[in-house]
Amino acid sequence: MSSSGKDEPSFLDKLQQRGDGRNVNPALGTLLGEGAQQRVTDLDGANPAHTVSSSIPSRSGVASADSPSYHGLPAIKQPVWIATIPTYLFVGGVAGAASLMGLVIDVLGEKELNPLARRCRQLGTVGDMLSAGLLIADLGRPERFLNMLRVFRPTSPMSIGSWVLALSGGLNTVGLVLGRSHGVLGAVGKVSGCSAALLGMPLAGYTAVLLNNTAVPLWQATRRTLPLFFMASATASAGSLLSLLPHTPREAGVLRPYRLAGKVAELAMGYAMEHDARRAPEVARPLDEGVSGTLWKASRACSVAGLLVDALPGRRRWKQVAADLLTTVGAVTARFAVFHGGKASARDPQATFRPQRRGHGAAEVVPGHAVASDGKPFSFPLPVVR
Amino acid sequence: MSRKGFFTDSTTCIGCKACEVACKQWNQLPDDGFHFTGMSYDQTGDLGCSTWRHVAFVERPVPLPGHATGVGDFSWLMVSDVCKHCQRAGCLEACPTGAIVRTEFDTVYVQPDVCNGCGYCVTACPFGVIDRRPDDGRAWKCTLCYDRLGDGMTPACAKACPTESIAYGDLDVLHERAENRVRELHDQGIISAYLYGKDAANQPGTGGLNAFFLLVDKPEVYNLPPDPVVPTMKAKEAWSAVALGALGMAAVAVGAVLFGRRGSP
């Protein structure tokens, strides 16, 4: 082959020019291997390991004999999700909380409040539709989005969530369209609206379980408090958005306590979540450092300011608008902080290794499990007296 | 069909990467670019969408007991990493489309024609094995050569391994073989040898691994977690928190409607 000189490309050169990196000539052999279906456009871009290994050494300092790591490489894969997911975490929460509020007003409120209930329903429906779009945009194969409803898998929060969102969106739409009809159609509309509103509660909360049910250290460690934080934040945001829309003085009387209770709960649950993460210093690190740390601090500041401005005396409109905008920005930023914090903690091998050594791995949920996989006992922070 | 799996013995691995090559070639996986990582002889980095076998190289400043080297205190640790095909697989339990299934050989397999690339399995794997290829949009991982097993053949990596560091077979046979090997090593003075993830007793978080390992140092040294847990085992607490939160949401809404002040601006 070398005798052909520089003008003629060699057989191997020709194969390389095909550019899918397989070096298989389809004229000579068929592409039937399990991985042959992989669509390849960018050889170098597909495997981020090389950039990770050269640019992100272990963030937890030098690996010591006590807590080694493999060349500082991440122990687990970083989530591949894009910015539509944290956006959805916010939008889905607002949709769920607003739908629920619509139902409660319908059942308990007087006639005067009906327009507010309808606005809640509309906000819920629009949120559901937007959520579906945001989720589909993140899929690697968006054209296969219907596969989400191919099975029901109770062990997968994403499967549960897909069904909840699909049902909630569908029923909310039916409820909105048929809500004002009479007779059988009206009854169908009312039942649909009620069901959608009840589904709003799991819709606002499951998004946290979606994150908790992963191997990502920050998300897994906050499983007791993150759902509460997301649901409180959903209530605060829904209240703020409804208050930003034009409303009557009577409606304001309902919205004010709703919004304020949500904001107080959001702040409290945010601190509880942070406290939960701080059980392991390596896990909480992304809440203090880097992009996620900045986002988290900004979100806390916005939420505090949103509550304070809202609670100040005075009834001027601009004050109300400022308070609600601050709360909304705080809630959106919090979702992005938790999202990017998870990515950062997945990149840090010590966030995976060290807490597991201290018994925060399987030992937390398996009674009587006292040694790691290499037979060494877990090191609890305090000496264990037996 | 009997339960099949891999037993990977790190003490007999010579770091030839024949398993990596055989895997790429049989499965017709694309390359990952040609880069030097600066991490010993490991130019692969980690397992991923188009890397289903990965040989880890550790240059350790501590000798193995009973081994003499010409360069003083030093030992090579090498092991061929692979998808563990866990008894309780995080990816399988997380997959919302049913694309990830357990086969008749008790292995975990991703159906490429069903996967819609939601990326949830990527976050759910406690070992960081499965990955989504950005340009392909689907999740990929070791199939334990599902296409070869059906024809009664040995997986490509095990077939290519020149030192039988990678052994393939029925899990019962592999367990016995592995225990004998550990005993043999202990007799030779390598007392740090142990089996990683052999069964649920050793690793309750995963229920045991169908592809288990013989290691001579802490799992972290090989980039393996010391006490991995399938995330689903911890999800109950999160769902309880959702139930509590739902009560709270409803209470706030009811309270606001019932006690919201009349006539306030």
Contacts between the chains, C-beta under 8 A, distances in Angstrom:
chain1	res1	chain2	res2	distance
A	20	B	30	5.6
A	21	B	30	3.8
A	21	B	31	3.9
A	21	B	32	7.9
A	21	B	33	8.0
A	22	B	28	5.5
A	22	B	29	7.3
A	22	B	30	5.3
A	22	B	31	7.6
A	23	B	31	7.8
A	24	B	28	5.9
A	31	B	28	5.8
A	32	B	28	7.6
A	33	B	26	6.1
A	33	B	27	4.4
A	33	B	28	3.2
A	33	B	29	7.4
A	33	B	147	7.8
A	34	B	27	4.7
A	34	B	28	7.8
A	34	B	143	4.9
A	34	B	145	7.7
A	34	B	146	6.9
A	34	B	147	5.9
A	35	B	27	4.0
A	35	B	28	5.6
A	35	B	29	3.9
A	35	B	30	7.5
A	35	B	50	6.5
A	35	B	52	7.6
A	35	B	140	6.6
A	36	B	27	7.3
A	36	B	28	3.9
A	37	B	112	5.4
A	37	B	136	8.0
A	38	B	29	6.9
A	38	B	30	5.9
A	38	B	49	7.3
A	38	B	50	6.3
A	38	B	133	5.9
A	38	B	136	4.9
A	38	B	138	7.9
A	38	B	140	6.6
A	39	B	133	7.7
A	39	B	135	5.7
A	39	B	136	4.3
A	39	B	137	7.6
A	40	B	30	4.6
A	40	B	133	7.9
A	40	B	135	6.2
A	40	B	136	7.2
A	41	B	135	4.2
A	42	B	134	7.5
A	42	B	135	5.7
A	43	B	30	6.6
A	43	B	31	6.3
A	43	B	32	7.2
A	43	B	33	5.2
A	44	B	32	7.9
A	44	B	33	4.0
A	44	B	35	7.9
A	45	B	134	6.5
A	45	B	135	7.4
A	46	B	30	7.5
A	46	B	32	6.8
A	46	B	49	6.8
A	46	B	50	6.5
A	46	B	133	5.5
A	46	B	134	5.9
A	46	B	135	6.1
A	47	B	32	3.8
A	47	B	33	6.7
A	47	B	45	7.3
A	47	B	48	5.4
A	47	B	49	7.4
A	47	B	50	6.7
A	47	B	51	7.0
A	49	B	32	7.3
A	49	B	44	7.5
A	49	B	45	3.2
A	49	B	46	4.7
A	49	B	48	6.1
A	49	B	51	7.9
A	50	B	32	7.4
A	50	B	33	6.7
A	50	B	35	4.6
A	50	B	37	6.2
A	50	B	45	5.9
A	52	B	45	7.4
A	53	B	37	4.9
A	53	B	38	7.7
A	53	B	39	6.2
A	53	B	45	5.2
A	54	B	37	6.8
A	54	B	38	7.1
A	67	B	220	6.9
A	68	B	217	8.0
A	68	B	218	6.2
A	68	B	220	4.9
A	68	B	221	4.9
A	69	B	220	5.8
A	69	B	223	7.1
A	70	B	56	6.3
A	70	B	58	7.2
A	70	B	220	7.3
A	70	B	221	6.7
A	70	B	222	6.3
A	70	B	223	3.4
A	71	B	37	8.0
A	71	B	39	4.2
A	71	B	40	7.7
A	71	B	42	7.4
A	73	B	39	7.7
A	73	B	45	6.8
A	73	B	46	6.1
A	73	B	223	6.1
A	74	B	46	7.7
A	74	B	128	6.6
A	75	B	127	8.0
A	75	B	128	5.9
A	75	B	220	7.9
A	75	B	223	5.9
A	75	B	224	7.9
A	75	B	225	5.9
A	76	B	125	6.8
A	76	B	126	6.8
A	76	B	127	7.2
A	76	B	128	3.8
A	76	B	225	7.9
A	77	B	122	5.0
A	77	B	123	7.3
A	77	B	125	6.7
A	77	B	128	4.4
A	77	B	129	7.8
A	77	B	130	7.3
A	77	B	131	5.5
A	79	B	119	6.8
A	79	B	122	6.5
A	79	B	123	4.7
A	80	B	119	4.3
A	80	B	122	5.3
A	80	B	131	7.6
A	80	B	132	4.8
A	80	B	134	7.7
A	81	B	119	5.7
A	81	B	123	8.0
A	97	B	249	6.3
A	100	B	249	6.0
A	100	B	250	6.8
A	100	B	253	5.8
A	101	B	253	5.0
A	104	B	250	7.3
A	104	B	253	4.1
A	104	B	254	5.6
A	104	B	257	5.4
A	105	B	257	5.5
A	108	B	254	6.5
A	108	B	257	4.7
A	108	B	258	6.0
A	109	B	257	5.0
A	113	B	257	7.4
A	138	B	118	7.5
A	138	B	119	7.3
A	139	B	116	5.3
A	139	B	117	5.2
A	139	B	118	5.8
A	139	B	137	7.4
A	140	B	115	7.8
A	140	B	116	6.9
A	140	B	117	2.0
A	140	B	118	7.4
A	140	B	119	6.8
A	140	B	132	5.5
A	140	B	133	7.9
A	140	B	136	7.2
A	140	B	137	2.8
A	140	B	138	5.6
A	140	B	139	7.6
A	141	B	115	7.2
A	141	B	116	4.7
A	141	B	117	4.6
A	141	B	137	4.7
A	141	B	138	6.3
A	142	B	116	7.9
A	144	B	97	7.8
A	144	B	114	7.9
A	144	B	115	7.8
A	144	B	116	3.6
A	144	B	117	7.6
A	145	B	116	6.4
A	147	B	97	4.1
A	147	B	98	7.9
A	147	B	99	7.3
A	147	B	114	6.1
A	147	B	115	8.0
A	147	B	116	4.6
A	148	B	96	5.6
A	148	B	97	6.2
A	148	B	116	7.0
A	148	B	118	7.4
A	150	B	97	5.4
A	150	B	98	5.6
A	150	B	114	7.3
A	151	B	96	7.7
A	151	B	97	6.8
A	151	B	98	3.8
A	153	B	93	7.5
A	153	B	95	7.0
A	153	B	96	6.2
A	153	B	98	6.9
A	155	B	93	4.1
A	155	B	94	7.4
A	155	B	232	4.9
A	155	B	235	7.7
A	156	B	93	6.4
A	156	B	94	5.1
A	156	B	95	6.4
A	156	B	96	4.9
A	156	B	120	7.0
A	157	B	235	6.9
A	157	B	238	8.0
A	158	B	94	6.8
A	158	B	96	4.2
A	158	B	118	6.3
A	158	B	120	4.8
A	159	B	96	3.8
A	162	B	96	5.8
A	201	B	242	7.9
A	201	B	245	7.7
A	201	B	246	3.8
A	201	B	249	5.7
A	201	B	250	6.9
A	202	B	242	6.5
A	202	B	246	7.0
A	204	B	245	7.6
A	204	B	249	6.7
A	205	B	241	7.6
A	205	B	242	3.6
A	205	B	245	5.0
A	205	B	246	6.4
A	206	B	242	6.5
A	208	B	238	6.7
A	208	B	241	7.5
A	208	B	242	7.2
A	209	B	235	6.3
A	209	B	238	4.3
A	209	B	239	6.1
A	209	B	242	6.1
A	210	B	120	7.9
A	212	B	231	7.7
A	212	B	234	7.4
A	212	B	235	6.6
A	212	B	238	4.0
A	213	B	94	7.0
A	213	B	124	7.0
A	213	B	231	4.7
A	213	B	232	6.3
A	213	B	234	7.5
A	213	B	235	4.5
A	213	B	238	6.6
A	214	B	94	7.8
A	214	B	120	7.9
A	214	B	123	3.9
A	214	B	124	5.5
A	214	B	231	5.3
A	215	B	90	6.4
A	215	B	123	6.5
A	215	B	124	6.2
A	215	B	125	6.2
A	215	B	126	4.4
A	215	B	128	7.6
A	215	B	228	7.8
A	215	B	231	5.8
A	216	B	123	5.7
A	219	B	123	7.9
A	220	B	231	6.2
A	220	B	234	6.3
A	223	B	234	5.9
A	223	B	235	7.3
A	223	B	237	5.1
A	223	B	238	4.1
A	223	B	241	7.1
A	224	B	237	5.4
A	224	B	238	7.4
A	224	B	241	5.7
A	225	B	241	6.9
A	226	B	238	7.3
A	226	B	241	7.5
A	227	B	238	5.7
A	227	B	241	3.9
A	227	B	242	4.6
A	227	B	244	8.0
A	227	B	245	5.3
A	228	B	241	5.4
A	228	B	244	6.6
A	228	B	245	4.8
A	228	B	248	7.4
A	230	B	245	7.7
A	231	B	242	7.3
A	231	B	245	3.6
A	231	B	246	7.2
A	231	B	248	6.7
A	231	B	249	5.5
A	232	B	245	7.3
A	232	B	248	7.2
A	234	B	249	7.5
A	235	B	249	5.7
A	235	B	252	5.7
A	235	B	253	7.8
A	249	B	263	6.5
A	249	B	264	6.5
A	249	B	265	4.7
A	250	B	262	6.8
A	250	B	263	6.8
A	252	B	264	6.3
A	252	B	265	6.1
A	253	B	260	4.4
A	253	B	261	4.3
A	253	B	262	5.9
A	253	B	263	6.8
A	253	B	264	4.4
A	254	B	256	5.3
A	254	B	257	5.6
A	254	B	260	3.6
A	255	B	256	7.4
A	255	B	260	7.6
A	256	B	260	7.1
A	256	B	261	7.6
A	256	B	264	7.1
A	257	B	255	6.8
A	257	B	256	4.5
A	257	B	259	6.6
A	257	B	260	5.5
A	257	B	261	7.9
A	258	B	252	6.2
A	258	B	253	6.5
A	258	B	256	3.5
A	258	B	257	8.0
A	258	B	260	7.4
A	261	B	252	4.6
A	261	B	255	7.1
A	261	B	256	6.9
A	262	B	252	6.3
A	265	B	248	6.8
A	265	B	252	7.3
A	315	B	265	5.4
A	346	B	123	7.7
A	349	B	220	7.5
A	349	B	223	7.2
A	352	B	225	5.6
A	353	B	220	4.9
A	353	B	225	6.5
A	353	B	226	6.2
A	356	B	225	5.7
A	356	B	226	4.9
A	356	B	227	4.1
A	356	B	228	7.3
A	357	B	226	5.5
A	357	B	227	7.3
A	359	B	227	7.7
A	361	B	205	6.1
A	361	B	225	7.0
A	361	B	226	7.1
A	361	B	227	3.2
A	361	B	228	6.4
A	361	B	229	5.1
A	362	B	203	7.3
A	362	B	204	5.3
A	362	B	205	2.9
A	362	B	206	7.8
A	362	B	227	5.2
A	362	B	228	6.9
A	362	B	229	3.8
A	362	B	233	7.0
A	363	B	227	6.0
A	364	B	229	7.7
A	364	B	234	7.0
A	365	B	229	6.8
A	365	B	233	4.9
A	365	B	234	5.6
A	366	B	204	4.3
A	366	B	205	6.8
A	366	B	233	7.6
A	369	B	204	5.2
A	372	B	219	7.6
A	372	B	226	4.2
A	372	B	227	4.8
A	373	B	196	5.3
A	373	B	197	6.0
A	373	B	202	5.9
A	373	B	203	5.0
A	373	B	219	5.8
A	373	B	224	7.7
A	373	B	225	8.0
A	373	B	226	5.9
A	373	B	227	6.3
A	373	B	228	7.5
A	374	B	194	5.6
A	374	B	196	6.8
A	374	B	215	7.1
A	374	B	218	5.8
A	374	B	219	5.7
A	374	B	226	6.6
A	375	B	194	5.6
A	376	B	218	7.8
A	376	B	226	7.8
A	378	B	227	7.4
